[in-house]
Amino acid sequence: TLDNFVSALYWMVLNFATLCRLGGAGEYTAQEACALAAEALGVAHSMVSETTPAHRLAELAFVDGIVCFCQAEAIASKHLEVPAEQGTPEQMCTDLQKTALLQFEHAYGQWCHAYGEKHLQTVKAITMIGLLQSKVNGKEAGIEWSRRELRIREELQGELHPRTQQARRNYMTMIEERLSRGPDYEAIDLAIQAQSAESGNASTVGVARMLSEAGQFENAEVVLQQSHSSSKPAGDMQVQVEAHPALKGKLDQGMPLSPLRSAEISLHCAEILNKWAASSPEYSKDIMIRAAEYALQAKDMLEAELNVSRTQIVESKHSDALYWMGLNFATLCRLGGCDKWGCQQSYDVANAALAECQKLRTGNAAEHLTAEVTFAQGVLSFCKAEAVKAGHLKSIKMEKTILVERKYLQALQLFQHANKLWTSVFGEKHLETVKAVTMIGTLLHRLQGAQAAMEWYSKELKIREELQGEMHPRTQQARRIYTSVLDAKLLAERREEREEVVDMTDSKGSGAGPRGEGGAPAPNMGAAGPVGARGAGQAAVAAAVPANKPPGGAAGGAAGGT
């Protein structure tokens, strides 16, 4: 009976605190909801004794944090007003958030002592610590806690659980905000220093490679563009970049600019822009036009160099330029082409480049290079199918749907063969192999549906997390795709459940169907966890007057590069 009473107090505190945060509803104003939460909290606090176990003390601290957090949110949303003598609303919010964070950290320590970190009670504190760290100390401070929450929920509740899905969405949002900041010249300067320490001289290509491997594609392009302006594509798509102090006199010191180095810079631009575009939710046509131009420019420069000096290095880079031409022009075809190269012309350029690349690598090429051409041919087949499906290319010899399916199947077979070759050379956990894994998942999704692709999407995500890290843009893209598939699966299951309920109701001739457990969708940041105590800010809320406002509410493509 006592436990039931404690549980009733706990849920009363949580629910009325959350109602306060949302601005009140029904017969309760925000102030009334807050006062009821504070009253129940006081009763719960008075029940603490020397024999109260650690997990109950953790519940007490957790709910005290929830009340402070909800008060801060209600004040920020102007659902509650702060009397002038108690300071500004901004300062009151900051104080309440700091107090809430301390309470959640205390709850976390107590729950870890009682249950360990991997427990559904402890993870509630982790959720709130991540949220409050972001608010109090900035987004960066909350990322690690958000990641920890996601990993624990995946292990304890499974990847399909709604709380796991919400944790994954929150984590993705935080990382995407971190990554979408434009060029970071401080990061570029650090890369230059690291390259100088490693090799004695910071080369353009070396610094760009270091940045791109870290997923800093925009920074890498800035280095390549600014270091040698004559390597930029000519014509209407030329990119004008002003020199930046972070680069002046720091790159390629004592290294004369040769035609071969110019070609190498263009080749790296073609590669980096492809990888940058592949890391985005949708391929950017502007990026792919530039990527195609850089690849073509590198190919032309290297062909000119071959007429002067036919060395193994030049021949190797020439075949690499043809490879990236194939990938970049194929993707440009999938996107519908551009003014300079129409869709069909883009396809023809890609097809010719890959045919020449295959010819150069036939016979004496290493197995992994053969796999590379096979992969690129798969990309070309996939891009043609996508272009036909979107209406960018016309199907003349056969029905459109038949051609699309045939090209998808052809692409799938090529990716499976590339996967087999790369796995035999590098193993499964390699940045070449994972490109084939990515595309096999994509093709199975197109041909057989999301369920058939889930295993491959999951496999790709795990490999990229291990090899490239959780913060890498390609890992983020893999997580974004996997999450969207899981979300679609959950929605489909819920739809089926609702249809079953309707069928059952119709068969019984009843006018009302059975009710689910909740009745309303959870807000983005709902209350969670057990009983709390009087915290800083409660007196302010008791004296607060609700504002005269209505109740508020809670607020893919071809993968050329690794």
Salt bridges, closest charged atoms under 4 A:
ASP3 OD1 - ARG56 NH2 3.45
GLU59 OE1 - ARG56 NH1 2.66
GLU73 OE2 - LYS135 NZ 3.36
GLU117 OE2 - ARG148 NH1 3.10
GLU140 OE2 - ARG178 NE 3.15
GLU140 OE2 - ARG181 NH2 3.27
GLU144 OE2 - ARG147 NH2 2.73
GLU149 OE2 - ARG153 NE 2.83
GLU154 OE1 - ARG151 NH1 2.71
GLU154 OE2 - ARG168 NH2 2.94
GLU155 OE1 - LYS118 NZ 3.12
GLU176 OE2 - ARG480 NH2 2.77
GLU177 OE1 - LYS139 NZ 3.67
ASP189 OD1 - LYS250 NZ 2.73
GLU221 OE2 - ARG290 NH2 2.25
ASP252 OD2 - ARG261 NH2 3.01
GLU264 OE2 - LYS317 NZ 3.48
GLU271 OE2 - LYS275 NZ 2.72
ASP286 OD2 - ARG290 NH1 3.10
GLU293 OE2 - LYS340 NZ 3.14
ASP300 OD1 - LYS299 NZ 3.34
GLU303 OE2 - LYS299 NZ 3.73
GLU303 OE2 - HIS318 NE2 3.39
GLU315 OE2 - ARG310 NH1 3.60
ASP320 OD1 - ARG361 NH2 2.89
GLU372 OE1 - ARG361 NH1 2.72
GLU386 OE1 - ARG446 NH2 3.06
GLU428 OE2 - LYS459 NZ 2.84
GLU432 OE2 - LYS435 NZ 3.26
GLU460 OE2 - ARG464 NE 2.83
GLU465 OE2 - ARG151 NH2 2.53
GLU465 OE2 - ARG479 NH2 3.03
GLU466 OE1 - LYS429 NZ 3.08
GLU470 OE1 - ARG147 NE 3.85
GLU470 OE2 - ARG151 NH2 2.70
ASP487 OD1 - ARG169 NH1 2.97
GLU493 OE2 - LYS489 NZ 3.50
